[in-house]
Amino acid sequence: MLIKRIVFSVAALAILLNAEAQKVNTGSSNSGTSGNKTSNSVVNTVANFTNAEAASAIKEALSKGVTAGVNRVGVIDGYFKNQFIKILFPPQAKEVETTLRKLGLNTLVDNMILSMNRAAEDAAKHAAPIFLNAIKQMTIHDAVSIVTNQQKDAATRFLERTTTEQLVTAFKPSIKTALDKSLATKYWSEITNRYNRIPFVKKVETDLPDYVTRKAISGLFYVIAQEEAKIRKDPKGTANNIIEKVFGSVKL
């Protein structure tokens, strides 16, 4: 009787062990299949375009974005009536604006703000060649990492990080000319002279051309980023084969 019980127990244990082994094997097989699918998916996504095509697509997309962006802001009210990029008084001169408005000089302050934005709108017309030249400097390595980035404005932000100072140097002369043309330089001189004569205030010595240049470029990057997001979302809408091929392979 005891022997029968032992035999029965051993048989039951063998059955359980065999069942568990089958589960493990099945799980491993499923896991391997799943892993292969993921791996193949990634490989296929990358294999849909070459590194050279990725670089070409990024440059094409940015060029389109720059052209569209310049066309949007390089017109009357392109900056002034866009609440996201409108150029206001420099932060360090905010007290200047507040004080002068209290003194009843609203018209002078308003004219200053309008003239800064008119200068940016006027200068933006000359921005495209400067930006396009910067885009040409982008390497294939940069382009590949950007095109697979999940950030919808990755290319624009890369360009912003790597070329802003170069763009400021190249763009500032156009801004300076536009500031003089729009009378912003005149208004700013009058504003700072009046404010700095007020007793006990901290004198303002803002570099107006540098400030407006940086704000104008920042605003243009904002608009270019919007254009890039459109291209990534609907690459077919660009009617550009290389953009459609590359960005159509990358799912955001």
C-alpha atoms as a printed R data frame, in Angstrom:
    type eleno elety resid chain resno      x       y       z
1   ATOM     1    CA   MET     A     1  0.000   0.000   0.000
2   ATOM     2    CA   LEU     A     2  2.783   2.374   0.896
3   ATOM     3    CA   ILE     A     3  4.596   1.501  -2.305
4   ATOM     4    CA   LYS     A     4  1.467   2.304  -4.366
5   ATOM     5    CA   ARG     A     5  1.188   5.728  -2.685
6   ATOM     6    CA   ILE     A     6  4.830   6.503  -3.414
7   ATOM     7    CA   VAL     A     7  4.449   5.492  -7.077
8   ATOM     8    CA   PHE     A     8  1.292   7.623  -7.385
9   ATOM     9    CA   SER     A     9  3.003  10.659  -5.841
10  ATOM    10    CA   VAL     A    10  6.036  10.332  -8.119
11  ATOM    11    CA   ALA     A    11  3.771  10.072 -11.168
12  ATOM    12    CA   ALA     A    12  1.769  13.151 -10.124
13  ATOM    13    CA   LEU     A    13  4.949  15.108  -9.515
14  ATOM    14    CA   ALA     A    14  6.257  14.115 -12.940
15  ATOM    15    CA   ILE     A    15  3.040  15.304 -14.575
16  ATOM    16    CA   LEU     A    16  3.233  18.688 -12.776
17  ATOM    17    CA   LEU     A    17  6.881  19.192 -13.677
18  ATOM    18    CA   ASN     A    18  6.170  18.377 -17.318
19  ATOM    19    CA   ALA     A    19  3.276  20.861 -17.402
20  ATOM    20    CA   GLU     A    20  5.433  23.626 -15.932
21  ATOM    21    CA   ALA     A    21  8.195  22.895 -18.418
22  ATOM    22    CA   GLN     A    22  5.727  23.258 -21.270
23  ATOM    23    CA   LYS     A    23  4.554  26.612 -19.896
24  ATOM    24    CA   VAL     A    24  8.097  27.905 -19.652
25  ATOM    25    CA   ASN     A    25  8.916  26.758 -23.177
26  ATOM    26    CA   THR     A    26  5.754  28.294 -24.543
27  ATOM    27    CA   GLY     A    27  6.407  31.578 -22.713
28  ATOM    28    CA   SER     A    28  9.979  31.695 -23.968
29  ATOM    29    CA   SER     A    29  8.819  31.059 -27.502
30  ATOM    30    CA   ASN     A    30  6.206  33.813 -27.290
31  ATOM    31    CA   SER     A    31  8.679  36.216 -25.742
32  ATOM    32    CA   GLY     A    32 11.177  35.511 -28.474
33  ATOM    33    CA   THR     A    33  8.562  36.071 -31.148
34  ATOM    34    CA   SER     A    34  7.486  39.334 -29.561
35  ATOM    35    CA   GLY     A    35 11.069  40.480 -29.240
36  ATOM    36    CA   ASN     A    36 11.773  39.638 -32.871
37  ATOM    37    CA   LYS     A    37  8.737  41.622 -33.969
38  ATOM    38    CA   THR     A    38  9.884  44.663 -32.045
39  ATOM    39    CA   SER     A    39 13.399  44.326 -33.289
40  ATOM    40    CA   ASN     A    40 12.280  43.833 -36.876
41  ATOM    41    CA   SER     A    41  9.923  46.794 -36.564
42  ATOM    42    CA   VAL     A    42 12.773  49.059 -35.506
43  ATOM    43    CA   VAL     A    43 15.086  47.687 -38.190
44  ATOM    44    CA   ASN     A    44 12.444  48.062 -40.875
45  ATOM    45    CA   THR     A    45 11.694  51.629 -39.814
46  ATOM    46    CA   VAL     A    46 15.329  52.624 -40.081
47  ATOM    47    CA   ALA     A    47 15.913  50.591 -43.240
48  ATOM    48    CA   ASN     A    48 13.197  52.524 -45.067
49  ATOM    49    CA   PHE     A    49 15.645  55.367 -45.654
50  ATOM    50    CA   THR     A    50 19.378  55.896 -45.766
51  ATOM    51    CA   ASN     A    51 21.392  58.278 -43.638
52  ATOM    52    CA   ALA     A    52 21.870  60.527 -46.642
53  ATOM    53    CA   GLU     A    53 18.117  60.572 -47.255
54  ATOM    54    CA   ALA     A    54 17.505  61.443 -43.592
55  ATOM    55    CA   ALA     A    55 19.881  64.398 -43.880
56  ATOM    56    CA   SER     A    56 18.245  65.516 -47.097
57  ATOM    57    CA   ALA     A    57 14.750  65.252 -45.598
58  ATOM    58    CA   ILE     A    58 15.687  67.258 -42.499
59  ATOM    59    CA   LYS     A    59 17.259  70.018 -44.579
60  ATOM    60    CA   GLU     A    60 14.307  70.077 -46.955
61  ATOM    61    CA   ALA     A    61 11.834  70.224 -44.058
62  ATOM    62    CA   LEU     A    62 13.724  73.013 -42.316
63  ATOM    63    CA   SER     A    63 14.096  74.958 -45.547
64  ATOM    64    CA   LYS     A    64 10.361  74.731 -46.104
65  ATOM    65    CA   GLY     A    65  9.749  75.738 -42.499
66  ATOM    66    CA   VAL     A    66 12.062  78.732 -42.751
67  ATOM    67    CA   THR     A    67 10.509  79.923 -45.999
68  ATOM    68    CA   ALA     A    68  6.983  79.582 -44.619
69  ATOM    69    CA   GLY     A    69  8.013  81.178 -41.317
70  ATOM    70    CA   VAL     A    70  9.650  84.182 -42.969
71  ATOM    71    CA   ASN     A    71  6.579  84.658 -45.154
72  ATOM    72    CA   ARG     A    72  4.359  84.642 -42.059
73  ATOM    73    CA   VAL     A    73  6.320  87.137 -39.961
74  ATOM    74    CA   GLY     A    74  7.917  89.275 -42.662
75  ATOM    75    CA   VAL     A    75  4.721  91.251 -43.240
76  ATOM    76    CA   ILE     A    76  2.919  94.080 -41.478
77  ATOM    77    CA   ASP     A    77  1.694  92.821 -38.085
78  ATOM    78    CA   GLY     A    78  3.555  89.520 -38.536
79  ATOM    79    CA   TYR     A    79  5.083  90.082 -35.098
80  ATOM    80    CA   PHE     A    80  2.932  92.846 -33.675
81  ATOM    81    CA   LYS     A    81 -0.368  90.974 -33.825
82  ATOM    82    CA   ASN     A    82  0.990  87.554 -32.882
83  ATOM    83    CA   GLN     A    83  0.714  87.351 -29.093
84  ATOM    84    CA   PHE     A    84  3.268  84.527 -28.945
85  ATOM    85    CA   ILE     A    85  6.127  86.424 -30.610
86  ATOM    86    CA   LYS     A    86  5.213  90.101 -30.166
87  ATOM    87    CA   ILE     A    87  8.251  92.060 -28.978
88  ATOM    88    CA   LEU     A    88  7.650  93.989 -25.760
89  ATOM    89    CA   PHE     A    89  9.886  96.100 -23.561
90  ATOM    90    CA   PRO     A    90 13.052  94.349 -22.378
91  ATOM    91    CA   PRO     A    91 12.519  92.696 -18.954
92  ATOM    92    CA   GLN     A    92 15.196  94.894 -17.418
93  ATOM    93    CA   ALA     A    93 13.334  97.945 -18.734
94  ATOM    94    CA   LYS     A    94  9.859  96.944 -17.588
95  ATOM    95    CA   GLU     A    95 10.053  99.479 -14.789
96  ATOM    96    CA   VAL     A    96 10.802 102.095 -17.435
97  ATOM    97    CA   GLU     A    97  7.547 101.343 -19.232
98  ATOM    98    CA   THR     A    98  5.536 101.346 -15.989
99  ATOM    99    CA   THR     A    99  7.028 104.643 -14.827
100 ATOM   100    CA   LEU     A   100  6.591 106.436 -18.142
101 ATOM   101    CA   ARG     A   101  2.976 105.317 -18.426
102 ATOM   102    CA   LYS     A   102  2.343 106.713 -14.947
103 ATOM   103    CA   LEU     A   103  3.785 109.993 -16.186
104 ATOM   104    CA   GLY     A   104  1.260 110.055 -19.043
105 ATOM   105    CA   LEU     A   105  3.700 109.045 -21.778
106 ATOM   106    CA   ASN     A   106  1.584 106.190 -23.129
107 ATOM   107    CA   THR     A   107  1.904 107.302 -26.749
108 ATOM   108    CA   LEU     A   108  5.693 107.332 -26.580
109 ATOM   109    CA   VAL     A   109  5.764 103.838 -25.055
110 ATOM   110    CA   ASP     A   110  3.217 102.462 -27.536
111 ATOM   111    CA   ASN     A   111  5.161 103.923 -30.445
112 ATOM   112    CA   MET     A   112  8.297 102.254 -29.133
113 ATOM   113    CA   ILE     A   113  6.664  98.818 -28.953
114 ATOM   114    CA   LEU     A   114  5.127  99.186 -32.402
115 ATOM   115    CA   SER     A   115  8.395 100.355 -33.943
116 ATOM   116    CA   MET     A   116 10.358  97.408 -32.488
117 ATOM   117    CA   ASN     A   117  7.909  94.978 -34.052
118 ATOM   118    CA   ARG     A   118  7.919  96.835 -37.358
119 ATOM   119    CA   ALA     A   119 11.715  96.580 -37.352
120 ATOM   120    CA   ALA     A   120 11.531  92.809 -36.801
121 ATOM   121    CA   GLU     A   121  8.934  92.425 -39.561
122 ATOM   122    CA   ASP     A   122 11.042  94.442 -41.974
123 ATOM   123    CA   ALA     A   123 14.297  92.647 -41.143
124 ATOM   124    CA   ALA     A   124 12.672  89.198 -41.319
125 ATOM   125    CA   LYS     A   125 12.437  89.575 -45.090
126 ATOM   126    CA   HIS     A   126 16.224  89.252 -45.204
127 ATOM   127    CA   ALA     A   127 16.424  86.329 -42.785
128 ATOM   128    CA   ALA     A   128 15.830  83.375 -45.125
129 ATOM   129    CA   PRO     A   129 19.319  83.240 -46.734
130 ATOM   130    CA   ILE     A   130 20.975  83.446 -43.300
131 ATOM   131    CA   PHE     A   131 18.895  80.568 -41.930
132 ATOM   132    CA   LEU     A   132 19.242  78.469 -45.090
133 ATOM   133    CA   ASN     A   133 23.016  78.806 -44.980
134 ATOM   134    CA   ALA     A   134 22.990  77.583 -41.371
135 ATOM   135    CA   ILE     A   135 20.844  74.594 -42.367
136 ATOM   136    CA   LYS     A   136 23.441  73.533 -44.951
137 ATOM   137    CA   GLN     A   137 26.004  73.085 -42.161
138 ATOM   138    CA   MET     A   138 23.981  70.301 -40.517
139 ATOM   139    CA   THR     A   139 25.797  66.945 -40.538
140 ATOM   140    CA   ILE     A   140 24.374  63.555 -41.522
141 ATOM   141    CA   HIS     A   141 24.885  62.305 -37.954
142 ATOM   142    CA   ASP     A   142 22.824  65.221 -36.614
143 ATOM   143    CA   ALA     A   143 20.098  64.624 -39.187
144 ATOM   144    CA   VAL     A   144 19.691  60.921 -38.411
145 ATOM   145    CA   SER     A   145 19.323  61.548 -34.682
146 ATOM   146    CA   ILE     A   146 16.862  64.374 -35.327
147 ATOM   147    CA   VAL     A   147 14.631  62.579 -37.806
148 ATOM   148    CA   THR     A   148 13.990  59.695 -35.392
149 ATOM   149    CA   ASN     A   149 13.422  62.020 -32.439
150 ATOM   150    CA   GLN     A   150  9.879  61.877 -31.052
151 ATOM   151    CA   GLN     A   151  9.890  65.620 -30.393
152 ATOM   152    CA   LYS     A   152  7.751  67.282 -33.069
153 ATOM   153    CA   ASP     A   153 10.061  70.292 -33.357
154 ATOM   154    CA   ALA     A   154 13.388  68.494 -32.840
155 ATOM   155    CA   ALA     A   155 15.015  69.877 -35.997
156 ATOM   156    CA   THR     A   156 14.038  73.456 -35.212
157 ATOM   157    CA   ARG     A   157 15.301  73.228 -31.637
158 ATOM   158    CA   PHE     A   158 18.582  71.705 -32.801
159 ATOM   159    CA   LEU     A   159 19.030  74.565 -35.261
160 ATOM   160    CA   GLU     A   160 18.158  77.061 -32.541
161 ATOM   161    CA   ARG     A   161 20.707  75.605 -30.100
162 ATOM   162    CA   THR     A   162 23.525  75.395 -32.592
163 ATOM   163    CA   THR     A   163 23.104  78.529 -34.716
164 ATOM   164    CA   THR     A   164 21.513  81.287 -32.619
165 ATOM   165    CA   GLU     A   165 24.737  83.192 -31.961
166 ATOM   166    CA   GLN     A   166 25.769  82.897 -35.606
167 ATOM   167    CA   LEU     A   167 22.335  84.126 -36.661
168 ATOM   168    CA   VAL     A   168 22.439  87.045 -34.209
169 ATOM   169    CA   THR     A   169 25.751  88.225 -35.696
170 ATOM   170    CA   ALA     A   170 24.478  87.914 -39.254
171 ATOM   171    CA   PHE     A   171 20.984  89.293 -38.584
172 ATOM   172    CA   LYS     A   172 21.820  92.243 -36.333
173 ATOM   173    CA   PRO     A   173 22.838  94.681 -39.138
174 ATOM   174    CA   SER     A   174 19.439  94.211 -40.781
175 ATOM   175    CA   ILE     A   175 17.698  94.785 -37.441
176 ATOM   176    CA   LYS     A   176 19.793  97.901 -36.755
177 ATOM   177    CA   THR     A   177 18.814  99.354 -40.137
178 ATOM   178    CA   ALA     A   178 15.174  98.468 -39.558
179 ATOM   179    CA   LEU     A   179 15.199  99.999 -36.053
180 ATOM   180    CA   ASP     A   180 16.486 103.277 -37.483
181 ATOM   181    CA   LYS     A   181 13.934 103.133 -40.302
182 ATOM   182    CA   SER     A   182 11.005 102.460 -37.962
183 ATOM   183    CA   LEU     A   183 12.154 105.245 -35.599
184 ATOM   184    CA   ALA     A   184 12.572 102.737 -32.774
185 ATOM   185    CA   THR     A   185 16.121 104.014 -32.181
186 ATOM   186    CA   LYS     A   186 14.796 107.556 -31.861
187 ATOM   187    CA   TYR     A   187 11.996 106.543 -29.492
188 ATOM   188    CA   TRP     A   188 14.330 104.434 -27.375
189 ATOM   189    CA   SER     A   189 16.811 107.276 -27.036
190 ATOM   190    CA   GLU     A   190 14.033 109.618 -25.940
191 ATOM   191    CA   ILE     A   191 12.627 107.057 -23.498
192 ATOM   192    CA   THR     A   192 15.948 106.246 -21.829
193 ATOM   193    CA   ASN     A   193 16.943 109.915 -21.643
194 ATOM   194    CA   ARG     A   194 13.684 110.864 -19.949
195 ATOM   195    CA   TYR     A   195 13.751 107.895 -17.602
196 ATOM   196    CA   ASN     A   196 17.402 108.257 -16.642
197 ATOM   197    CA   ARG     A   197 16.791 111.868 -15.608
198 ATOM   198    CA   ILE     A   198 14.322 110.755 -12.950
199 ATOM   199    CA   PRO     A   199 16.003 111.022  -9.527
200 ATOM   200    CA   PHE     A   200 17.151 107.836  -7.797
201 ATOM   201    CA   VAL     A   201 16.192 105.425 -10.604
202 ATOM   202    CA   LYS     A   202 18.590 102.771 -11.849
203 ATOM   203    CA   LYS     A   203 19.774 103.944 -15.242
204 ATOM   204    CA   VAL     A   204 18.830 101.796 -18.239
205 ATOM   205    CA   GLU     A   205 21.496 100.949 -20.802
206 ATOM   206    CA   THR     A   206 19.887  98.220 -22.901
207 ATOM   207    CA   ASP     A   207 21.550  97.256 -26.184
208 ATOM   208    CA   LEU     A   208 18.403  97.700 -28.277
209 ATOM   209    CA   PRO     A   209 19.650  96.151 -31.552
210 ATOM   210    CA   ASP     A   210 20.887  93.048 -29.716
211 ATOM   211    CA   TYR     A   211 17.654  92.710 -27.735
212 ATOM   212    CA   VAL     A   212 15.348  93.084 -30.753
213 ATOM   213    CA   THR     A   213 17.552  90.804 -32.862
214 ATOM   214    CA   ARG     A   214 17.354  87.991 -30.319
215 ATOM   215    CA   LYS     A   215 13.609  88.426 -29.847
216 ATOM   216    CA   ALA     A   216 13.055  88.492 -33.607
217 ATOM   217    CA   ILE     A   217 15.080  85.303 -34.096
218 ATOM   218    CA   SER     A   218 13.344  83.601 -31.171
219 ATOM   219    CA   GLY     A   219  9.966  84.488 -32.661
220 ATOM   220    CA   LEU     A   220 10.982  83.183 -36.052
221 ATOM   221    CA   PHE     A   221 12.127  79.891 -34.518
222 ATOM   222    CA   TYR     A   222  8.725  79.633 -32.836
223 ATOM   223    CA   VAL     A   223  6.978  79.888 -36.194
224 ATOM   224    CA   ILE     A   224  9.438  77.515 -37.897
225 ATOM   225    CA   ALA     A   225  8.759  74.938 -35.155
226 ATOM   226    CA   GLN     A   226  5.053  75.115 -35.963
227 ATOM   227    CA   GLU     A   227  5.817  74.502 -39.620
228 ATOM   228    CA   GLU     A   228  8.042  71.523 -38.764
229 ATOM   229    CA   ALA     A   229  5.266  70.012 -36.643
230 ATOM   230    CA   LYS     A   230  2.897  70.268 -39.628
231 ATOM   231    CA   ILE     A   231  5.403  68.500 -41.880
232 ATOM   232    CA   ARG     A   232  5.974  65.683 -39.381
233 ATOM   233    CA   LYS     A   233  2.243  65.223 -38.933
234 ATOM   234    CA   ASP     A   234  1.438  65.229 -42.655
235 ATOM   235    CA   PRO     A   235  4.585  64.597 -44.749
236 ATOM   236    CA   LYS     A   236  2.451  63.820 -47.815
237 ATOM   237    CA   GLY     A   237  1.124  67.357 -47.720
238 ATOM   238    CA   THR     A   238  4.571  68.719 -48.607
239 ATOM   239    CA   ALA     A   239  4.481  67.180 -52.100
240 ATOM   240    CA   ASN     A   240  8.151  66.350 -51.556
241 ATOM   241    CA   ASN     A   241  9.176  62.732 -52.185
242 ATOM   242    CA   ILE     A   242 12.184  62.598 -49.852
243 ATOM   243    CA   ILE     A   243 10.292  64.248 -46.969
244 ATOM   244    CA   GLU     A   244  7.367  61.890 -47.472
245 ATOM   245    CA   LYS     A   245  9.665  58.838 -47.581
246 ATOM   246    CA   VAL     A   246 11.648  59.679 -44.454
247 ATOM   247    CA   PHE     A   247  9.048  61.270 -42.199
248 ATOM   248    CA   GLY     A   248  6.405  58.821 -43.391
249 ATOM   249    CA   SER     A   249  8.567  56.037 -41.913
250 ATOM   250    CA   VAL     A   250  8.837  57.649 -38.489
251 ATOM   251    CA   LYS     A   251  5.746  57.454 -36.311
252 ATOM   252    CA   LEU     A   252  5.365  60.177 -33.678
